[in-house]
Amino acid sequence: MVTTTTPPIRNSRRAKGASRPGDKVFLGLSRGSGITLLVIMAAIAVFLTYRAVLAISQDSTNFLTTAEWNPAGSPPAFGIAVLAFGTVVSSVIAMVIAVPVAIGIALFISHYAPRRLAKPLAYVVDLLAAVPSIIYGLWGAIFLVPYLGGLNKWLDQYMGWTYIFDKSSDGVARSLFTVGILLAIMILPIITNVTREVFLQVPKMHEEAALALGATRWEVIRMSVLPFGRSGIISASMLGLGRALGETMAVAVVLSPSFVISGHFLDPGGGTFAQNIAAKFNEANEFGRDALIASGLVLFAITLLVNGAARWIIGRRKEYSGAAA
């Protein structure tokens, strides 16, 4: 008769789940970093709110609906209607252009291009993400604006019936549409990089199983890659949208701002929160800076709402997280 004995547990502390000193240090650092980040965010919110209240309390008009910016007037009159409109419109144009193109580039690099081409192409995309904003702005002002005149005429001729592409004034293409195109070029590398890395994490067994069932390459992407990477696509898009909402120098160089809300996206005019702050901060007095800070508070709130909405979209369906893929 053979008897078996259970080997003794050499480390009872680890068996009971006790953590090592290094784990405790790492836990403390991680927790402290998270708390510090929350404190910084709260401090920014408190500062912006305090300065914004000082300005809005003396505003003689409705801060949310007024299409005027004259905090130095008597009485002061300023509002964010034009800034909110320009920021949202230019960001939406950028997302509509950039997201499909970024997904296509990411799929090409990760699943279509041969390795000798995929690596250099991915490297070039990484370099584009590191280009400073002012370089994009100078390129947009010197090269993009003059060459968009022909595109604007074509859109006005063939798409003018849509109203938004009806060009009612002559002049250079320093419009929200131009800003949207420039922002799309700027956020394209960011969305592409994140999306590509997510696509590369798709389990190979899923793709091989689809191929074994006779699926084509596009069917493999549609059934395995895109469902798995959906949360990554949303996260990458929100990251790009965050840069588009807060872009300053490139927009300030390209746009010809005017406090007029117009549905004709090809006409010069409009403005964004960041561009308005950059253009008027130096010449503003103390009260004018408080008014600019009030507009910055609105941009801060919009950014938080956008990121919160993205997290809600990802969390409301489990398959978005990739856990079920």
N, C-alpha and C positions, 0 to 999 in steps of 0.2 A: 504494500500500500504506500503510495507516494503522497507525501504531505507537502503542501505549499505554504510558504510563509510570506507575509506581506513585507516588502523591504521597508525599513524605517525611513521616515521623512527626515531628511538631513537639515532642512531649514524650516522650522515650524513657523517662524515669523512670516516668511514669504508664502507659506501654505495658507496662512490666515488672511492673506491679502494685504499685509503691511507693505507700504511703499518704501523704496530706498531713499536715501538722502537726496540723491540727484533728482528723483521724481518730485520730491517735495519742493526743491528749489525751482524746478521748471514750472510746477503748478503755481507757485507763488509769483514768479515772474509773469506768467501768462495772465493770471488773474489781475495782477497789478497793472499790466499793460492795458487790459480791457477797461478797468476802472478809470485809468488815466485818460483813455480816449473818451469815455463818457463824460468825464469832468471837463475836458477841453471843449467838447461839443456843447455842453451845457453853458460853459462860460461864454462861448461865442454867441450862443442864442440870447443869453441875458444881456450882453453888451449891445448886440444889434437891436434888441427889443427896447432897451432903455433909450438909446439915441434915436430910434425911430419914433418913439412916443413923443419925445421932445419936439420933433419936426412936425409930425402929423397933427399934434394938438394946436399948432399955429397955422395950419393949412386952411385957406379960405374956401377951398373947393373939395370935392370928393376925391380922395387919394386914389381910389381904385378905378374910377371911371373918367377922370379928367385927361384930355389929350393935350396937355400943355406942361411945360417945365420952366417955371420962372420963380424959383424960391427967393430971388433977390427983389422981387416986386413988392409993391405996397398996396394991398396986402399980398403976402406970398400966395402963389397959386402953382401947384404942381401935382402931377398924377402919373400913374404907371400904365395907363391904358395902351399907349403906343408902344412902350417898352415891352409889355407882356405880349402884345400881338406880334411884334417883330421877333422876339426871342422864340416864341412857340412856332411861328411860321418857318423861320430859317432852320430851326432844329428838325422840324417835321420833314422839310425838303431834304435835308442832309440824311436823315434816316431812311427815307424812301429810296434814295439813290444808293447809299452806302451798304445797307444791310444785305440786299440780294447779291450785289457784286462781291461783298466780303465772303458770303457763304459759298459762292461759286469758286472764288479763288482758293478758299480753304479746302473745298472738296477736290479741286484740281491738284493741289499740292499733296494732300494726304492720300488720295485714292486713284488718281489718274496719271500724274506726271511720273516719269521714270526717276529713279533715285538721283542720278547725276544731274537732273534738271531741278528736282524738287528742293534739294538742299540750297543751291545758290538762289533760287527764287524766294525761299523762306528767309534767307539771310537778307535779301534786298528789302523784303517787307519789314523785317525787324529794323533795318536802318531807317526806313521811312517813318517809323513810329518815333524815332529819336530826333527828327528834324524840329528845330525850334519854331514856335508859332509865328514869330516875326518874319522868318524866312518864307513861310507859306504866304503871309500877308504881302510881302514885297513881290513875290512871284505872281500872286493874284492881281495886284495892282498894275504891274508892268506887262504881264503876258496874258492873264486870263481875261481881264476886263476888255481890252481891245478886241480880242478874238471872239468874244461872246456876242458881239454886235450882230454878226450874221445869223447865229442861232436865235437870237431874240427876234430878228425880222422874220425868220422862218416860222417860229412859234406864233408870232402875231398874225402872219398870213394864213396859216393852216389850222391853228388852234385858238385863234382869237375868239371864236364863238363860245369858248368855255369861260369867258369873262376874266379869269385869273391870268390868262396869257394875252389879254388884249392890251397892247402897249398904246397908251394914250398920250405919251409925250416923247419928244426926241431927246437924244443925248446919250452919254456913255452908259454902259451897263453896270452902274453901281447901285444895284437893287438887292432886295431880299433874295431873289432867285440866284443872283451871283454869289451872295453870301452862303446860301444853302449848298451850292456846288462846291465852293471852297471848303466849307465845313465837312462835306462828304469826303473830299479828298483827305482831309486831316484825320478824320476818325476811321477811315478805311483800314489802315494798318493795325489799329488797336483791335477792332472787331475781328479782323482776319486772323491775327495771332492767337487770340483766345479761342476762337472757334476751331482753328486748325488743331490746337492742342487737345481740345475736347474730342474731335473726330479721331485723333490718333489713339485715344483711350478706349475706343469701342472694342469689346472682347472679340478676338479673332474667331472664337468658336461660333459666335452668332453669324458672322459673315460666311464662314466655311459651311455652316449648316444651310444657309440660304443658297449658296452656290451648289451644294450637293442636291438640293431640291430642284435645280434647273433654273434658278433665278438669273437674270441678266445683271450686269454691273449696276445699272440704274435701279433695278428692283432691290438689289442688296442695299444700296444707299437709302432708298425710300423706306424699306422695311426694318433695317437694322441701324444704320448710321444716324439718320435724322431723328428718329424717336429717342435714341440714346443721348444724342447731343442737344436735345431741345432746351434743356435747362441752361446749358453752356451758351447756346445762341442767345437766349434771353439775357443772360448775365453780361455777355459781351456787348449786346446792343445797348443795355442800360449804361455800361461803362462808357461806350462811345457817346451816348446821349448826354451823359454828365459833362463830357468835355465840350460838346457842341453848345450846351446851355451856358457854360461859363467862359467860353472863348472870348478873349478881349482884343489883343493886338491885331490879329489877322482881320477881324471884323472891322475894327477901327480904321485900318488902312484901306479896305476895299469899299466900305459902305459910305454913301452920301446921306447922312441922317436928316430927317425932317419929321417934326411931330405931327404927322398926318397918317391916319389909318386908311389904307387903300387896299382893296381886293385885287388890284392890278399888280401882280408880283414882279412884272418886268419894269415898272416905273421906279425911278430913284425915290427913296424915302424910307420911312420907318426908322427903327432903331432897336437896340437890344440893351438889356440891363448892364451887362459888362462893358459894352462899348460906351454907353452913356457915362458910366462911372469913370472910365479911363479918360474920356474926352473932357470932362468938366470938373474933375476933382481938384486939379491944381489952381484953377481960377475961381473956385468957389470959396465963399467965406465960411465961417463956422456953422452957421445955420444951413447953408447950402450943402455942406458936407453931411450934416445930419439928415438932410433930405435924400442925399445919395445913399447914405447908410440905410435909410428906410426902404429904398428900392432894392438894396442888397439883401435886406431881410426877406423880401418877397422872393427873390431868386433862391435864397437859402431854403425857404419853405417849399418852393417848387421842386428843388432837387431832392429834398427829403421825401416828398410825396411820390416822386417818380421812382425812387429806389424802394420805397415801401410798397408801391404797387407791383413792382417787379418781384419782390419777395412773396407777395400774396399770390401772384399768378403762378409762381413756381410751386408754392406750398399747397395750393388748393387741389392739385391733382398729383397723385403719387408718381404716375408714370413720367412726369416732367423731371423728377429727380434722377432718373436713370436707374433707380433701384429695381424696377420691374423689367428693365431691358435685358 
